[in-house]
Every structure is written in structure tokens, then in C-alpha cells.
Amino acid sequence: MTLEDATTTGAAAEPRLMSLGHGGGCGCKIAPAVLSELLAKMPGFPVPPELLVGTAHSDDAAVWRLNESQALVATTDFFLPVVDDPFDFGRIAATNALSDVYAMGGRPILALAIVGMPVGRLSLATIARILEGGASVCAAAGIPVAGGHSIDSAEPIYGLVALGLVHPDRVRRNTGARPGDALVLGKPLGTGVMSGALKKGLLGEAAYRLMLDTTTRLNTPGPDLAAMEAVHALTDVTGFGLAGHALELARGAGCGIMIDWARVPVMAGVRELLAQGCATGASGRNWASYGTSVALPEGFAETERALLTDPQTSGGLLVSCAPAAVEEVLGLFAAQGFAHATVIGEVGGPEPAPRLALR
């Protein structure tokens, strides 16, 4: 049967992509507390000197020194459908996977596809569109999809192994933040809420386009930010929400972090969707994992807390930089199309048990 035949015969009976998964996007990630417990049980091993970044601090990717001027950035990311359109699903998943390379300061060089599909329930044409969407993002990043692996699975899964290169001196980790640093967020929050609304049929066309624009925007400022000496730490905000990834920065630096909640950019309409009950289950699991390390202002609304912990699919870069470099950092973001990039807080002093506080 050709792809055209599959489209003709299977379109009417084919289920919504989002109906085939128990979750979607980065909201599928294992909760932070559970993941920490699992990783703690991994056997230890001698760390070779070439391994510049491993599993010690929940960094975005592994980094392996190749020579004096090159290091290999290696990561993988995949998830269940966050939207129903197959081409858009592929685009979002690929953008999200490549983000980890950018967040380490690297430039992608190639990708491998990870594909698990319920072949009997989805037409070959639909599956092909998912792969096409992912390949289109890789083409925009200037890299090939050079291979991969596929299985017949109960739920549709798509993502990438992403490889990149970075100068060893320009690797940016989530452990380098310094007291007094400013924190800059590159994208607005709300993709988890919007995906939840889409699944419930509550997301309008304009809001969907806004979500798509955010989740398919490659975090290309990463390498240029890493080239700045005044940028001390980088990560991206994904499944653990803004609070979870800010806490990773805090723990990596051994410092507290303060966020000015009113300055955090949020996509238009997201708070209205929260009022309609579109908070994700993952936001609650995130809070249960790390909420004891977060200090909220008195009277902080439950819907606002759900936004603070909302799992971001293909979220923005979170940058810790010297205050004097803020204008340059914001200018770099703006030059590459990130109009919502803004300062959202700062790094505090050393703390024995680093916490995140909101004001």
C-alpha cells in the first residue's frame, strides 16, 4: 500500500494523535523526585578525563572532549504527541531535542531519529508526516537526520538523538551561576497549559499558532551566549518547569535564586486557560517533587503555582550572566527573533541548602 492509499483509506478512522498517549510533550517526563531516586541507584564508574559533563548535576547533555579545540555534545529527547497535527508534532519534538545541544553552548552537527509508532492504528502517511516535520527542523538547523531506530509501539513516540560540537572552553553548564548574576529567560511560559487546552478542545486557532511559534523556535542564541565570558551558566526550561530548572541552577551554584514573578513572560491567554482548569497533571507532580525548596509569596494563587511548575515543551534558554552583560544578552536574543526575552531575577548568596524564592 502506498502512502497515498494509506491517507485515503485510513484518514476517516484514524484517531487523534493526542488521544493515543497517556500524556504529551515534556509533561511525560518522570517526576524530578522519582528520577533522582532512580539515578541514585545507578552503579558508579570511573570517570574518564575526556568526559567533561556527565550525570552529576542534571545537565542538559553529555560532553566528551575530542581534542584541544573540539568537544562532542550528545543528548537524546523524545516524547508523546503534544499536538494532533503530525507534521507539527515532528517539528516540536525535533526543536525540543536540539535545544539541549544549544543549551550547552554547542552547534548541532547531525541527528538520529527515535521512532515508536502504533503502525496498525496510524496510517503510514501520518507517520511519514511526523518524520517530515522533524526533518524540516533539522534542515533549518543545517543538519541531516543521518539514521535512527524505529519500533512498533502502543503509543506514538518521536524524538532525536542530537549531536553537536563546542569548544571545550565554551561549554556552559547549569553549575556556573555566580552570586549577583542576573537571570534571563528566552521564551514565555505556558506551553503545557496550552497543550492541555488543546487536548480538551479549548485552544483557539490564534493561540495554537502562538504555541507553535514558540515551540518550533530553535534556541540558536546558545552558542553565541556561550562565547560570552560574562555568561556563567545556561540551561533550558523544559519538563520540570521554570521552578525546577531554576532550582537546578541554584543547586549547581550552591546559591539561592530569587525570581520576580511579575517580570516572567507568559504567553497571551494562558492565565485564562488556567482559570478554565487546563493545568497539567505534570505541574502537580513537579510541585510535589521540589515544592519544599520553593518559597512563595503570601497569597500566591494555586493557578500561578501551576504556571510556575508548568512543564515547558521546547521552552526557552535560562541564562545566568553578570549584570553588566544584560543588555548584550538581551540584544543577542532580540537579534535572533526572541522578542520576549527578559530579566526575571537574580542569583543570591551561597546557601547550604539552595532554595528558590519568588517575590
C-alpha positions as CSV (number, residue, x, y, z in Angstrom):
1,M,0.0,0.0,0.0
2,T,1.4,3.4,-0.9
3,L,1.3,6.5,1.4
4,E,-1.4,7.9,-0.8
5,D,-3.5,4.8,-0.3
6,A,-2.9,4.9,3.4
7,T,-4.1,8.5,3.5
8,T,-7.3,7.7,1.5
9,T,-8.3,4.6,3.4
10,G,-7.2,5.5,6.9
11,A,-8.0,9.2,7.4
12,A,-11.6,8.8,8.5
13,A,-11.0,6.1,11.1
14,E,-7.6,7.4,12.3
15,P,-7.7,8.6,15.9
16,R,-6.3,12.0,17.2
17,L,-2.6,11.8,17.9
18,M,-3.1,13.1,21.4
19,S,-5.7,10.5,22.2
20,L,-3.1,7.7,21.8
21,G,-0.8,8.9,24.6
22,H,-1.3,9.0,28.3
23,G,0.5,12.4,28.3
24,G,2.2,14.7,25.9
25,G,5.4,16.6,25.3
26,C,7.7,17.3,28.1
27,G,4.9,16.7,30.5
28,C,5.6,13.0,30.0
29,K,8.9,13.3,31.9
30,I,9.4,11.2,35.0
31,A,8.9,13.4,38.0
32,P,12.1,15.0,39.4
33,A,12.0,13.2,42.7
34,V,11.4,9.8,41.1
35,L,14.2,10.4,38.6
36,S,16.6,11.4,41.3
37,E,15.8,8.2,43.2
38,L,16.4,6.1,40.0
39,L,19.7,7.8,39.2
40,A,20.9,7.4,42.8
41,K,20.8,3.6,42.3
42,M,23.0,3.6,39.2
43,P,26.3,1.9,39.8
44,G,29.3,4.2,39.9
45,F,32.1,4.0,37.3
46,P,35.5,5.6,36.8
47,V,35.0,9.0,35.0
48,P,37.5,9.3,32.2
49,P,39.2,12.7,31.8
50,E,37.6,13.1,28.4
51,L,34.1,13.2,29.9
52,L,33.7,16.9,30.6
53,V,30.0,16.7,31.5
54,G,28.1,13.6,32.7
55,T,25.2,12.8,35.0
56,A,26.5,14.5,38.2
57,H,24.4,17.7,38.0
58,S,21.4,17.1,35.7
59,D,23.0,19.0,32.9
60,D,21.2,19.1,29.5
61,A,23.7,16.9,27.6
62,A,26.8,14.9,27.9
63,V,30.1,16.5,26.7
64,W,33.2,14.5,25.6
65,R,36.5,16.2,24.8
66,L,37.7,15.2,21.3
67,N,40.8,17.4,21.2
68,E,42.1,20.8,22.4
69,S,39.6,22.7,20.3
70,Q,36.6,20.4,20.0
71,A,34.2,18.6,22.3
72,L,31.2,16.4,21.3
73,V,27.8,17.3,22.8
74,A,25.5,14.3,22.9
75,T,21.9,14.1,24.0
76,T,18.6,12.4,23.3
77,D,15.0,13.6,23.8
78,F,11.6,12.1,22.7
79,F,8.0,12.2,23.9
80,L,4.4,11.5,23.1
81,P,2.3,13.9,21.0
82,V,1.8,17.4,22.3
83,V,-0.4,18.3,19.4
84,D,-2.6,16.4,16.9
85,D,-1.1,17.6,13.6
86,P,1.6,15.1,12.8
87,F,3.9,17.5,10.9
88,D,3.7,19.9,13.8
89,F,4.4,17.1,16.4
90,G,7.5,16.2,14.5
91,R,8.7,19.8,14.4
92,I,8.1,20.4,18.1
93,A,9.8,17.2,19.1
94,A,12.9,17.9,17.0
95,T,13.2,21.5,18.1
96,N,13.0,20.4,21.7
97,A,15.7,17.7,21.2
98,L,18.1,20.1,19.5
99,S,17.6,22.6,22.3
100,D,19.9,20.6,24.7
101,V,22.8,21.0,22.3
102,Y,22.3,24.8,22.1
103,A,21.9,24.9,25.9
104,M,25.4,23.5,26.4
105,G,26.8,26.1,24.0
106,G,27.1,23.7,21.1
107,R,26.2,23.8,17.4
108,P,24.3,20.7,16.1
109,I,26.1,18.6,13.5
110,L,23.7,15.7,13.0
111,A,20.6,13.9,14.4
112,L,19.3,10.3,14.6
113,A,15.6,9.7,14.7
114,I,13.8,7.8,17.5
115,V,10.5,6.4,16.3
116,G,7.9,4.3,18.1
117,M,4.5,4.1,16.3
118,P,1.3,2.1,16.6
119,V,1.5,1.1,13.0
120,G,-1.9,-0.6,13.0
121,R,-3.7,2.4,14.3
122,L,-1.9,5.3,12.5
123,S,-1.6,5.4,8.7
124,L,1.8,5.3,7.1
125,A,1.1,8.8,5.7
126,T,0.6,10.2,9.2
127,I,3.8,8.6,10.5
128,A,5.7,9.9,7.4
129,R,4.4,13.4,8.2
130,I,5.8,13.2,11.7
131,L,9.2,12.2,10.3
132,E,9.0,15.0,7.7
133,G,8.2,17.6,10.4
134,G,11.3,16.6,12.4
135,A,13.5,16.5,9.3
136,S,12.3,20.0,8.4
137,V,13.5,21.4,11.7
138,C,16.9,19.6,11.3
139,A,17.2,21.1,7.8
140,A,16.5,24.6,9.3
141,A,19.3,23.9,11.8
142,G,21.6,23.0,9.0
143,I,22.0,19.3,9.9
144,P,20.9,15.9,8.4
145,V,18.9,13.2,10.0
146,A,21.6,10.6,9.4
147,G,19.8,7.5,10.8
148,G,17.9,6.3,13.7
149,H,15.8,3.4,15.1
150,S,12.1,2.5,14.9
151,I,9.7,0.1,16.7
152,D,6.0,-0.7,16.6
153,S,4.7,0.6,19.9
154,A,1.4,1.1,21.7
155,E,1.8,4.9,21.9
156,P,3.3,7.2,19.3
157,I,6.8,8.3,20.3
158,Y,9.1,10.6,18.4
159,G,12.3,12.4,19.1
160,L,16.0,12.6,18.2
161,V,19.5,11.8,19.3
162,A,21.2,15.1,18.8
163,L,25.0,15.6,18.4
164,G,26.9,18.8,18.3
165,L,30.3,20.4,18.7
166,V,31.6,23.0,21.1
167,H,35.0,24.4,22.1
168,P,35.9,22.8,25.5
169,D,36.4,26.3,26.9
170,R,32.9,27.4,25.8
171,V,30.9,24.6,27.4
172,R,28.2,26.2,29.6
173,R,26.7,24.1,32.3
174,N,23.9,24.6,34.9
175,T,26.5,24.8,37.7
176,G,28.3,28.0,36.9
177,A,25.9,30.7,38.2
178,R,27.5,33.3,40.5
179,P,26.2,35.4,43.3
180,G,24.8,38.7,41.9
181,D,24.2,37.2,38.4
182,A,21.1,38.3,36.5
183,L,18.7,35.6,35.2
184,V,17.4,36.0,31.7
185,L,14.6,33.8,30.3
186,G,14.4,33.5,26.5
187,K,10.8,32.3,25.9
188,P,7.5,32.9,27.6
189,L,5.8,30.2,29.7
190,G,2.6,28.3,29.1
191,T,3.1,25.5,26.6
192,G,2.0,22.8,29.0
193,V,-1.2,24.7,29.7
194,M,-1.8,25.3,26.0
195,S,-1.3,21.6,25.1
196,G,-3.7,20.6,27.9
197,A,-6.3,23.1,26.5
198,L,-5.8,21.7,23.0
199,K,-6.5,18.2,24.2
200,K,-9.7,19.4,25.8
201,G,-10.7,21.3,22.6
202,L,-10.4,24.7,24.3
203,L,-7.5,26.2,22.4
204,G,-8.3,28.6,19.6
205,E,-6.5,28.8,16.3
206,A,-4.6,32.0,17.1
207,A,-3.4,30.5,20.4
208,Y,-2.4,27.3,18.7
209,R,-0.3,29.4,16.2
210,L,1.3,31.2,19.1
211,M,2.1,27.9,20.8
212,L,3.6,26.6,17.6
213,D,5.7,29.7,17.0
214,T,7.2,29.3,20.5
215,T,7.8,25.5,20.5
216,T,9.3,25.4,17.0
217,R,11.7,28.3,17.5
218,L,15.2,26.9,17.7
219,N,17.3,28.1,20.7
220,T,20.0,29.3,18.4
221,P,21.4,32.0,20.7
222,G,23.0,29.3,22.8
223,P,26.4,29.1,21.1
224,D,26.7,32.9,20.9
225,L,25.8,33.3,24.6
226,A,28.4,30.6,25.5
227,A,31.0,32.6,23.7
228,M,30.5,35.5,26.2
229,E,32.7,35.3,29.2
230,A,30.1,37.1,31.2
231,V,27.6,34.3,30.7
232,H,28.3,31.9,33.5
233,A,25.6,29.2,33.2
234,L,23.0,28.0,30.7
235,T,20.1,25.6,30.7
236,D,16.7,25.3,29.0
237,V,13.3,25.3,30.7
238,T,11.5,22.1,29.8
239,G,9.6,19.3,31.6
240,F,10.4,20.3,35.2
241,G,9.0,23.8,34.7
242,L,10.6,27.2,35.4
243,A,10.9,26.4,39.2
244,G,12.5,23.0,38.6
245,H,15.2,24.2,36.2
246,A,15.9,27.4,38.3
247,L,16.4,25.1,41.3
248,E,18.9,23.1,39.2
249,L,20.9,26.3,38.7
250,A,20.6,27.1,42.4
251,R,21.9,23.7,43.5
252,G,24.6,23.7,40.9
253,A,25.9,27.0,42.2
254,G,25.2,26.4,45.9
255,C,23.3,29.7,45.9
256,G,19.8,30.8,46.4
257,I,17.8,32.3,43.5
258,M,15.2,35.0,43.5
259,I,12.6,35.4,40.8
260,D,10.5,38.5,40.2
261,W,7.3,36.7,39.2
262,A,5.7,39.8,37.7
263,R,8.5,40.0,35.2
264,V,8.3,36.4,34.0
265,P,6.9,36.4,30.4
266,V,3.7,34.3,29.8
267,M,2.0,33.6,26.5
268,A,-1.2,35.5,25.9
269,G,-4.3,33.7,27.1
270,V,-2.6,31.2,29.3
271,R,-3.9,32.5,32.6
272,E,-7.4,32.5,31.2
273,L,-6.9,28.8,30.2
274,L,-5.7,28.1,33.7
275,A,-8.9,29.6,35.1
276,Q,-10.8,27.1,32.9
277,G,-9.0,24.1,34.5
278,C,-6.2,23.5,31.9
279,A,-3.4,23.0,34.4
280,T,-1.5,19.8,33.7
281,G,-1.1,16.8,36.0
282,A,2.7,17.1,35.5
283,S,2.7,20.6,37.1
284,G,1.3,19.0,40.3
285,R,3.9,16.2,40.2
286,N,6.6,18.7,39.7
287,W,5.5,20.7,42.8
288,A,5.3,17.5,44.9
289,S,8.9,16.7,43.9
290,Y,10.5,20.1,44.8
291,G,8.0,22.3,46.4
292,T,9.7,22.2,49.8
293,S,12.6,24.1,48.2
294,V,10.5,26.9,46.9
295,A,9.4,29.9,48.9
296,L,6.2,31.6,47.5
297,P,4.8,35.0,48.5
298,E,1.8,35.0,50.8
299,G,-1.4,34.6,49.0
300,F,0.2,33.2,45.8
301,A,-2.6,31.7,43.8
302,E,-2.8,28.0,43.0
303,T,-3.1,28.7,39.3
304,E,0.1,30.8,39.5
305,R,1.9,28.0,41.1
306,A,0.6,25.7,38.4
307,L,2.2,28.1,35.9
308,L,5.5,28.2,37.8
309,T,5.7,24.4,37.6
310,D,4.1,24.0,34.2
311,P,6.1,21.6,32.0
312,Q,7.5,23.5,29.1
313,T,7.9,21.6,25.8
314,S,10.7,23.2,23.8
315,G,11.0,26.0,26.3
316,G,13.4,28.9,26.5
317,L,17.0,29.2,27.5
318,L,17.6,30.3,31.1
319,V,20.8,32.4,31.3
320,S,22.9,33.4,34.3
321,C,25.1,36.3,33.5
322,A,27.0,39.2,35.0
323,P,24.6,42.3,35.4
324,A,26.9,44.3,33.1
325,A,26.2,41.9,30.3
326,V,22.4,42.0,30.5
327,E,22.0,44.5,27.6
328,E,24.3,42.5,25.3
329,V,22.5,39.2,26.2
330,L,19.0,40.7,25.5
331,G,20.3,42.3,22.3
332,L,21.6,38.9,21.2
333,F,18.2,37.3,21.9
334,A,16.4,40.1,20.1
335,A,18.6,39.9,17.0
336,Q,17.6,36.2,16.6
337,G,13.9,36.7,17.0
338,F,13.3,36.2,20.7
339,A,11.2,39.3,21.5
340,H,10.0,38.1,24.9
341,A,13.5,37.5,26.4
342,T,13.7,39.4,29.7
343,V,15.4,39.6,33.0
344,I,13.4,37.6,35.6
345,G,15.5,37.6,38.7
346,E,19.0,37.1,40.1
347,V,21.3,34.7,41.9
348,G,21.7,35.3,45.6
349,G,24.4,34.4,48.0
350,P,25.7,30.9,49.0
351,E,23.3,28.7,50.9
352,P,23.9,25.3,52.5
353,A,20.5,24.1,51.1
354,P,19.9,26.3,48.0
355,R,16.3,27.4,47.5
356,L,14.2,29.3,45.0
357,A,12.2,32.3,46.3
358,L,9.6,34.4,44.5
359,R,8.7,38.0,45.1
